[in-house]
Amino acid sequence: MTINEQQDEIVSEFSDFDDWMDRYQMLIDMGNDQQSLDEKYKTEENLIDGCQSRVWLQCDVKDGKLIFTAESDALIVKGIVTLLIRVLSGHTPDEILNADLYFIEKIGLKEHLSPTRSNGLLAMVKQMRMYALAYKTKGI
């Protein structure tokens, strides 16, 4: 599935709910369904700067595609990083670097997050793109 197809699927899922409390619950449920990050990856170097909550992001390469795994100590943040993983994981560095992450705006996530969570979301996206840039530079 392409990045845009994943985004469209998420937009469709969120459009089923008009109430933001239901959307927050959906984010929490997504985070709870996400597989936990192996303890060995919960290191300082995997901790994302700029997040109020603690968020660890691990990036591995398989067949030229980046595979992201993450964990957060905050339920909604864990749901947000789960969405980002769903959209970006399993794609090439170029696909990730060229992606327009329009789903964030379309589901209203940006406008319904506190400023600190919004900054955290931007920090997560930035870190995922930094991994993509680093691997692209390495020629992977």
N, C-alpha and C positions, 0 to 999 in steps of 0.2 A: 504494500500500500504506500502511495506517495505521501509526502509531508502534507500537501494540500488535501488529499483525501482523508487523512487522519484528522486534520483540522475541521473539515466539513462535518465529519462524523461527531466530533466533540460539540460543535455548534448545534447540530441537530439534537444531540442528547440534552444539552442545556436548555434548548428552546421548549422542551417539554414542561419546564417549570417557570412560572411567572414570578413566584415569590423567592426573594433572595435567601430566605432562611432555608428553603428547600434546596437551593443551589449550594449553599454552604454545607448542608448535610450530605449532598452528593459528593462534594469535594472531600469531606471527612471520610465517607465510605470508600472512595477511591484510594485514599491514603491508607486506610486500614486494610484494603485488599492487596496493596503493594507488598511484594516480598521484602522482608527486612534486609538491610544491608549487613553483610558479614562484618563481625566485630573488628576483624583485622583491617578493614577499610575506614574505620572511624578514627582517623588520625587528624592531626592538626593540618597537614598539607591538603587533605580532602575537605576541610571545613571551608565553606564559602564566606568570604568577607562581604560585609554589607547586609547580612541578614540579621535581624533582631533575634530570631530563633536560631538554634544550631541546625545547620544543614550540611550533611556530608555528601559529596558527589564523587563517584568513582567512574572512570571512563576506561574501557578496554576496547581493543580492536579485534574484530573477527572478520576475515575475508574482505578487508578493506573498508569495513563499515564500523562506525563507532557504536558501542553498546554502553549505555549509561545505567547506573544503578545509584540509588540515593536513599537517604534516611533523614528524617527531621524529628526533633523532639516536640514539635507543635503539630496538631492534627490537621489544621487547614493548610499549613505550609507543606506538610507531607502530601496532601492532595494536589496542591499546585505543582510541586516538583514531579508528581506522578503524571500529571497532564503533559508537562514538558518532555518527560521521558517517552511517553506514548507517542508524541509528535516527532521527536528528533532521534530517538534511539533506533539503530538499525539502518542508518543512512550514511552516505559518504561525507567526508569533510566538506566537499564542495556543495553538496545538497544542503547541509546544515548552514554553511556560511551564506548561501544565496536565498535561504528561506525567509519569506515574509510571514512572520507569526501573527497573522490577522485574527486568529481565533481569540486571542487575549482580549482584544477590543470588542469583537462580535458577541462574546458571551457576557460582556459587561464586567469582566474581572477587574480591569484597571480602575474603573470608577467605584467599585464596591470594596476595594481594599483600603486599609488604613495607609497613610503615607509610608510608614515603616515597612509594612508588608509589600507595598508596591515597589519600594526600593529593593527589598529582598528578591522579588520576582525578577526585576531587572538584573540583579547580581547573579541569579541562577542562569538566566539566559546568556549573560555575558560570559560566565564561566564555561558553559557548554560550547559557546562559539570560540572561546580561547582554546579549548581542547581541539576543536575542529581545525583551527588555524595552526596549532602546534603540529598536529598529525599531517596536515596538508604540507607544511614546510618540510617535514621529514620524508615526504614523498609516499605516504601511505594511502 
